[in-house]
Amino acid sequence: MSSGGIQLNSSDKILLAAIDLMAEKGYKGVSTKEIAAAAGLSEMTLFRHFGSKQNVLEAAMDRFYYAVEMTKLFQESLVWNLEADLLLIGKTYHQLMNRNKKIFLIALKEGSQLPGFQEKANKHPYQLKELLTGYFDAMQRKGLMIPANPEAQALAFMWMNYGAFVSNEISGAPVTTMPMDEFIEASVRLFVKSLTPSFTAHKC
């Protein structure tokens, strides 16, 4: 992962070094000494900040995955237009997942072997599900969506985009050459047509 030119503190240097090394060698293939050396710091500094290698990975998940940025997007950037909002959410999700691909792969490969880690990793999709559920519920109360189960709609939107990300970026054998932005726009239009009162009323 890149710092993007931002001045990093000791903790962030350790976390970024850990992500790069674990993505390359696996969680078990990397020592705290290697992580500290890659960060240009002492192993003692690593232990002072985090205490253990698993704590480093968990802190990296908290620091560099997507829950915080998606929460900020829902709080500050939505305009209560279903198409515009879902386009923004979908495109931001894919941007963040691509940026955080290394840590996502570490969690996917290593998470089940580390006690308690999967629960911490799951807080990101859980938080996104809660944000989307609240959004769809509010849109229904505003009369801007047809009555539907907001959690089911949230899960459908999430799983659709998660599946697209995994197929396109992780599997190594994408099933389509369609650009991701085109897929996001087409899938959002399907949601809008299915869930917007004016579309469904016209169809009836």
N, C-alpha and C positions, 0 to 999 in steps of 0.2 A: 504494500500500500504506500501511497505517496503522501507526503505532508503538504503538498501544494504550495511550498514556499513559506509556510507559516512557521514562526518560531516555536519550537517544541520544548516542553518542560521534560524533566527526567522521566516522569511517569509515562508520558506519551511516547518518548523514545523507546522505552522498554516494551510498551504494548505493540508498537509498529514493528519492532524487531521480532517480537514473538510471533506475530501474525505471518510475517514473511518466512521465518524459519519453519514454523509448524506447517504452513501450506506446502513447503518444499519437502520436509523430512517426516512429517507426521508429529503428533503430540509426543509420543513416546521416544521418538528419534532425536529429540532436542533436549538439551540440559539447560538449567538456569544459568550456568556459567556461560554457555554459548550465547544465550539471549542477551545477557548483560554485556558481553564483549561486543556483540553486533550493535548494541545501543551505545557503545563507547563509555560504559559505566562499569562499576564493580559489582560483583555478585552480591556483596553486602548491601549495596544500594537497592538492588532488586528486592531482596528479602525485607529491607526496611519499608519499602513502599507496599509490597504485596504479600509477603510471607510464604508463598508457595507458587509452584508453576501453575497449578490449577487456578489459583486466585488471579494470576496474570491473565490466563485465557478468559476467565469470567469477566474480569475488568475490561478486557479488550472487546468482548461482546457487548457490554453495556456502553462503552465509549464510542464504538465505531459501527454499530449496526444501525437500525433505522427508526426505533421507537420515538426518540426525542425529536428528530426532524419531522417525522410524520405528524406527531402531536402538534408541533408548531404550525405546520401547514394547515391542519384542521382549525386551529385557533385563529389564524391570522389571514388566510389566503382564499377561503371559500367565498363564493358570491351567491350561493343558493340558486344556482342554475344547474340542473342535473347534468347536462352534457358538458358544460364548461368545467364543473367540479370534478366529474369522473375522469375527464381527460387529464386534468392537472394531477389528480391522485394517481392515475395509472402511469403517467409518464414519470412522475417523481418516484414512484415505487421502483420502476425498472432502472432509473438512474442510480438510486441508492443500492439496489441489489447488485448492479454491475460494479459499482464502486467498491462494495463490500464483498465481492465474490470470494476472495480468499478466506475470510472469516466464516462465510456461509459454508464453504466446502469443509473447513475444519470442523464446524459444528455438525455437519451432515455425516462426516466419516468417523469422528471421534466421540461425539456427544454421548452416545449410549454406553460408552465404556467408562465414563467419568461420573461418579456418584453426585447427583444433584445438579449436574450441568445442564441436562436437557430441559429441566424445569426453568432454569434461568434463561436459556436460549428461547424457550417458547413464549417468554413474556413479550417479545417483539410482535409476532403474529397475533397473540392474544390482544395486545394493546391496539393493533390496527383493526382487529375485528370489533372491538368495543367502539372505536372511533367511527367506523363505517356504520355500525348498528345505530349509534346515536344520530348520525347524520341522516340515514334513511328514515328513522323514526321521526325526526324533526321535519323532514321534507313531507312526510305523510300528513303530519299535523298542520302544516302550512297549506295543504291541499295541492302540493306540487308533485305528488306521486300517488299512484293508486294504492289502496290498502293492501298490504302484503306483510309477510313475516320479515321484519327488518334484519334479524340475525341471519336468516336463510339467504337474503339478498347480499348481505355483507360477505358471507362465506362463498357464495357463488362468484362474486367479483374478485375476492382474494384468490380463490383456487384457480380461477381462469388465468389470472395474471401470474401466479406462481408456476402453474403448469407451462405457460408460455416461456417464462424465464428458464426453467429447468431444461425444457426441450431445446431452446435456442442457444443457451449459453453453457450448459453443463453436460448434456448428453454426448456431445461430440458429433452427433449426426442429426442436425435439424431436419424436421419433416417438411419444411417449406422454405422458400427463398423470400417470402414476403417480409419486407422491412418491419421492424418492431413497431415503429410509429404508425404504420398503416394498419397493423393488427389492432393496436390500442384504439385507434379511431373507429375502426369497423366494429369492434366488440362493444365500445361505448354506445355507438348508434343503436345496436341491438337492445342494450339495457334501456336506453331512452325510449325507444319505440314500445317496449314492453311495459314500462312503468310510468310513463307520462299520461295523465288523464286525457289530454287532447288527442293523443294518438289512439288510445284504446276506445274512446268515445266515437271517433271518426270511423274506426274499424267496425264497430257495432252498427 
